[in-house]
């Protein structure tokens, strides 16, 4: 437990620093929306290219990783669709519960992967992210189409958005540089490394700034159910799938981080654009981020000392 706390507590301390900065309205104006945009579209792709261009990707069993992710997302989607009558009668509310139960916060998961498992964990997390982001986005659009009556341009619109996603672009460029043997030659590797160091601190601060503590005024059933599904049920399902597929321990551990992460702040934007329950989504996002500060170390310790022991 001490090792887990040593890795995760600093990550969440930076997030809470962001929440304090929001409360102080510092530095004010449009700084944080612009800083998050800069981080998302520039710093994070630079970091992914930096880490993946010279990493040992050949050591990653991508076929096993992809299979585990597909099974996990299929099981969680099927579970939530079956439980929909119990979770909520409202279609828009269900889309928020679903997003809360399947999405992950990219900034936090990459920071945690690096803190807990070093560069090997960060590389594995980046590859997993490149697989998960397209699948999760397509699934969310399908759920919106079925339960909110909107699909935001349909599957083709989603495909175009995925292709333009800066995180996917960063992973793809990094993989191509790696697989072609080009890497980051000369001084470029050091330059990319310097620029990439700002990505995780700024990203985590942005997560804290985005927290809307006023939205958590009462614990509703959709909020509770979505949080239990994401922060407790999904990690256990992930561990069981990993054991069933006989995955290596590092791969299971990184997948557990994705499973136990709070949902993404971008889920609110999608809910607002596609007819979901945006206020509920904002509440779920804030509550899960706060709850994960307690649940993440506990669930990782429980699974590692129990199922994975």
C-alpha positions as CSV (number, residue, x, y, z in Angstrom):
1,X,0.0,0.0,0.0
2,X,2.9,2.4,0.8
3,X,4.3,2.1,-2.7
4,X,0.9,2.7,-4.2
5,X,0.3,5.8,-2.0
6,X,3.8,7.1,-2.8
7,X,3.0,7.0,-6.5
8,X,-0.6,8.3,-6.4
9,X,-0.8,10.8,-3.6
10,X,1.4,13.4,-5.4
11,X,-0.7,13.0,-8.5
12,X,-3.9,13.8,-6.6
13,X,-2.2,16.6,-4.7
14,X,-1.5,18.4,-8.0
15,X,-5.1,17.9,-9.0
16,X,-6.3,19.4,-5.7
17,X,-3.8,22.3,-6.3
18,X,-5.7,22.9,-9.5
19,X,-9.0,23.0,-7.5
20,X,-7.6,25.6,-5.2
21,X,-6.4,27.7,-8.1
22,X,-9.9,27.6,-9.5
23,X,-11.3,28.8,-6.2
24,X,-8.8,31.7,-6.2
25,X,-9.6,32.5,-9.8
26,X,-5.9,32.6,-10.6
27,X,-4.5,33.8,-13.0
28,X,-8.0,34.7,-14.2
29,X,-9.5,35.3,-17.6
30,X,-9.2,32.5,-20.3
31,X,-5.9,31.2,-19.0
32,X,-6.9,27.7,-18.0
33,X,-9.2,26.9,-21.0
34,X,-6.4,28.0,-23.2
35,X,-3.8,26.1,-21.2
36,X,-5.8,22.9,-21.3
37,X,-6.2,23.3,-25.1
38,X,-2.4,23.9,-25.4
39,X,-1.7,20.8,-23.3
40,X,-4.2,18.6,-25.2
41,X,-3.3,19.7,-28.7
42,X,0.5,20.2,-28.3
43,X,2.2,19.0,-25.1
44,X,0.5,15.6,-24.8
45,X,1.2,14.6,-28.4
46,X,4.8,15.8,-27.9
47,X,5.0,13.6,-24.8
48,X,3.6,10.6,-26.5
49,X,5.9,11.0,-29.5
50,X,8.9,11.4,-27.1
51,X,8.1,8.3,-25.1
52,X,7.1,6.0,-28.0
53,X,9.6,6.9,-30.7
54,X,12.5,5.2,-28.9
55,X,10.6,2.8,-26.7
56,X,10.7,-1.0,-27.0
57,X,7.2,-1.4,-28.5
58,X,8.2,-4.8,-29.8
59,X,8.1,-6.0,-26.2
60,X,4.4,-5.1,-25.9
61,X,2.0,-8.0,-26.8
62,X,-0.3,-5.7,-28.7
63,X,-2.6,-8.6,-29.8
64,X,-3.2,-9.7,-26.2
65,X,-3.6,-6.1,-25.1
66,X,-6.2,-5.4,-27.8
67,X,-8.1,-8.6,-27.1
68,X,-8.3,-7.8,-23.4
69,X,-9.5,-4.3,-24.1
70,X,-12.2,-5.4,-26.6
71,X,-13.5,-8.0,-24.2
72,X,-13.5,-5.5,-21.3
73,X,-15.4,-2.8,-23.2
74,X,-17.9,-5.4,-24.5
75,X,-18.6,-6.9,-21.1
76,X,-19.0,-3.4,-19.4
77,X,-21.3,-2.2,-22.2
78,X,-23.4,-5.3,-22.1
79,X,-23.6,-5.1,-18.3
80,X,-24.8,-1.5,-18.3
81,X,-27.3,-2.0,-21.1
82,X,-28.8,-5.0,-19.2
83,X,-28.9,-3.0,-16.0
84,X,-30.4,0.1,-17.6
85,X,-33.9,-0.4,-16.2
86,X,-32.4,-0.5,-12.7
87,X,-30.0,2.3,-13.3
88,X,-32.4,4.9,-14.7
89,X,-35.6,5.2,-16.9
90,X,-34.2,8.3,-18.6
91,X,-32.4,7.8,-21.9
92,X,-30.3,10.9,-21.6
93,X,-29.4,10.1,-18.0
94,X,-28.3,6.6,-19.1
95,X,-25.9,8.1,-21.6
96,X,-24.2,10.0,-18.7
97,X,-24.1,6.9,-16.5
98,X,-22.6,5.0,-19.5
99,X,-19.9,7.6,-20.1
100,X,-19.2,7.7,-16.4
101,X,-18.9,3.9,-16.4
102,X,-16.6,3.5,-19.4
103,X,-14.5,6.6,-20.0
104,X,-11.2,7.4,-18.3
105,X,-9.2,10.5,-17.6
106,X,-6.2,10.5,-19.9
107,X,-4.1,13.0,-17.9
108,X,-4.5,11.1,-14.6
109,X,-4.0,7.6,-16.1
110,X,-0.7,8.5,-17.9
111,X,0.6,10.3,-14.8
112,X,-0.3,7.3,-12.6
113,X,1.2,4.8,-15.1
114,X,4.5,6.7,-15.1
115,X,4.6,7.2,-11.4
116,X,3.8,3.6,-10.6
117,X,5.5,1.7,-13.4
118,X,8.1,4.1,-15.0
119,X,8.6,4.5,-18.7
120,X,7.6,0.9,-19.4
121,X,4.2,1.5,-17.8
122,X,3.8,4.8,-19.6
123,X,4.6,3.2,-23.0
124,X,2.2,0.4,-22.4
125,X,-0.5,2.9,-21.2
126,X,0.1,4.9,-24.4
127,X,-0.4,1.9,-26.6
128,X,-3.5,0.9,-24.6
129,X,-4.9,4.4,-25.0
130,X,-4.4,4.3,-28.7
131,X,-6.6,1.2,-28.8
132,X,-9.2,2.3,-26.3
133,X,-9.9,5.9,-27.4
134,X,-11.4,4.9,-30.8
135,X,-13.4,2.1,-29.4
136,X,-14.8,4.1,-26.5
137,X,-15.8,7.0,-28.7
138,X,-17.6,4.7,-31.2
139,X,-19.4,3.0,-28.3
140,X,-20.5,6.3,-26.8
141,X,-21.8,7.5,-30.1
142,X,-23.8,4.3,-30.5
143,X,-25.2,4.7,-27.0
144,X,-26.2,8.3,-27.7
145,X,-27.9,7.2,-30.9
146,X,-29.9,4.5,-29.1
147,X,-30.8,6.4,-25.9
148,X,-30.6,10.1,-26.7
149,X,-31.7,10.1,-30.3
150,X,-28.5,11.8,-31.5
151,X,-25.2,10.7,-32.9
152,X,-23.4,13.9,-33.7
153,X,-22.7,13.2,-37.4
154,X,-23.0,9.4,-37.0
155,X,-20.2,6.9,-37.1
156,X,-18.4,8.6,-40.0
157,X,-18.3,11.9,-38.0
158,X,-16.9,9.9,-35.1
159,X,-14.2,8.3,-37.3
160,X,-13.1,11.7,-38.6
161,X,-12.9,13.0,-35.0
162,X,-10.9,10.0,-34.0
163,X,-8.4,10.5,-36.9
164,X,-7.9,14.1,-35.9
165,X,-7.6,13.3,-32.1
166,X,-4.2,14.7,-31.1
167,X,-3.6,11.8,-28.7
168,X,-4.2,9.3,-31.5
169,X,-2.0,11.4,-33.8
170,X,0.8,11.5,-31.2
171,X,0.6,7.7,-30.6
172,X,0.6,7.0,-34.4
173,X,3.5,9.3,-35.1
174,X,5.5,7.9,-32.2
175,X,4.8,4.3,-33.4
176,X,5.8,5.1,-37.0
177,X,9.0,6.7,-35.9
178,X,9.7,3.6,-33.7
179,X,8.8,0.9,-36.2
180,X,10.7,2.5,-39.1
181,X,13.8,2.8,-37.0
182,X,14.0,6.6,-37.4
183,X,13.2,7.4,-33.8
184,X,14.1,10.9,-32.6
185,X,17.6,11.5,-34.0
186,X,20.2,13.8,-32.6
187,X,19.1,16.7,-30.4
188,X,15.4,16.3,-31.3
189,X,15.0,13.6,-28.6
190,X,16.3,16.0,-25.9
191,X,14.1,18.8,-27.3
192,X,11.0,16.6,-27.3
193,X,11.8,15.4,-23.8
194,X,12.1,19.0,-22.4
195,X,8.8,20.0,-23.9
196,X,7.0,16.9,-22.8
197,X,7.9,17.4,-19.1
198,X,5.2,20.2,-18.9
199,X,2.4,17.9,-20.2
200,X,1.5,16.0,-17.1
201,X,1.8,18.8,-14.5
202,X,-0.3,21.2,-16.6
203,X,-2.8,18.4,-17.5
204,X,-3.3,17.4,-13.8
205,X,-3.7,21.1,-12.8
206,X,-6.3,21.4,-15.6
207,X,-8.2,18.4,-14.2
208,X,-8.4,20.2,-10.8
209,X,-9.4,23.5,-12.3
210,X,-12.3,21.7,-14.1
211,X,-13.7,20.3,-10.9
212,X,-17.1,21.8,-10.1
213,X,-17.5,21.2,-6.4
214,X,-20.8,23.0,-6.3
215,X,-22.4,20.4,-8.6
216,X,-22.2,17.8,-5.8
217,X,-25.1,18.8,-3.6
218,X,-26.7,15.4,-3.2
219,X,-25.9,11.8,-4.0
220,X,-28.4,10.6,-6.6
221,X,-28.8,7.0,-7.6
222,X,-27.4,7.6,-11.2
223,X,-24.3,9.2,-9.6
224,X,-23.8,6.4,-7.1
225,X,-24.4,3.6,-9.7
226,X,-22.1,5.1,-12.3
227,X,-19.3,5.6,-9.7
228,X,-19.6,2.1,-8.4
229,X,-19.6,0.6,-11.9
230,X,-16.5,2.6,-12.9
231,X,-14.4,2.7,-9.7
232,X,-15.2,-0.8,-8.3
233,X,-16.9,-3.2,-10.7
234,X,-14.8,-2.4,-13.8
235,X,-11.4,-2.9,-12.1
236,X,-12.5,-6.3,-10.8
237,X,-13.8,-7.3,-14.2
238,X,-10.5,-6.2,-15.7
239,X,-8.5,-8.3,-13.3
240,X,-10.6,-11.4,-14.0
241,X,-10.2,-10.9,-17.8
242,X,-6.4,-10.5,-17.3
243,X,-6.2,-13.7,-15.3
244,X,-8.4,-15.5,-17.8
245,X,-6.2,-14.4,-20.7
246,X,-3.0,-15.1,-18.7
247,X,-1.7,-11.6,-19.3
248,X,1.6,-10.5,-17.8
249,X,1.4,-8.7,-14.5
250,X,2.5,-5.3,-15.9
251,X,-0.2,-5.4,-18.6
252,X,-2.9,-6.3,-16.1
253,X,-1.7,-3.5,-13.7
254,X,-1.8,-0.8,-16.4
255,X,-5.2,-2.0,-17.6
256,X,-6.4,-1.8,-14.0
257,X,-5.3,1.9,-13.9
258,X,-7.5,2.6,-16.9
259,X,-10.4,0.7,-15.3
260,X,-10.1,2.4,-11.9
261,X,-9.7,5.9,-13.3
262,X,-12.4,8.5,-12.9
263,X,-14.3,9.4,-16.1
264,X,-12.9,12.0,-18.6
265,X,-13.8,15.7,-18.3
266,X,-14.5,15.7,-22.0
267,X,-17.6,13.5,-21.3
268,X,-19.5,16.7,-20.3
269,X,-18.8,18.3,-23.7
270,X,-20.1,15.2,-25.5
271,X,-23.2,15.0,-23.2
272,X,-24.0,18.7,-24.0
273,X,-23.5,18.3,-27.7
274,X,-25.4,15.0,-28.2
275,X,-28.4,15.4,-26.0
276,X,-27.2,13.7,-22.9
277,X,-27.8,14.8,-19.3
278,X,-25.0,17.4,-19.1
279,X,-25.6,18.5,-15.4
280,X,-25.6,14.8,-14.3
281,X,-22.4,14.3,-16.3
282,X,-20.7,17.2,-14.6
283,X,-21.6,15.9,-11.2
284,X,-20.4,12.3,-12.1
285,X,-17.1,13.7,-13.4
286,X,-16.4,15.7,-10.2
287,X,-17.6,13.1,-7.8
288,X,-15.6,10.3,-9.4
289,X,-12.4,12.4,-9.5
290,X,-12.8,13.0,-5.7
291,X,-13.8,9.5,-4.9
292,X,-10.9,8.0,-6.9
293,X,-8.5,9.6,-4.5
294,X,-9.7,7.1,-2.0
295,X,-10.9,4.2,-4.2
296,X,-7.9,3.9,-6.5
297,X,-5.3,3.0,-3.9
298,X,-7.7,0.7,-2.1
299,X,-8.9,-1.1,-5.2
300,X,-5.3,-1.5,-6.5
301,X,-4.1,-2.9,-3.2
302,X,-7.1,-5.2,-2.9
303,X,-6.7,-6.7,-6.4
304,X,-2.9,-7.0,-6.2
305,X,-2.9,-8.6,-2.8
306,X,-6.0,-10.8,-3.6
307,X,-6.7,-11.7,-7.2
308,X,-3.2,-11.1,-8.5
309,X,-1.3,-12.5,-5.6
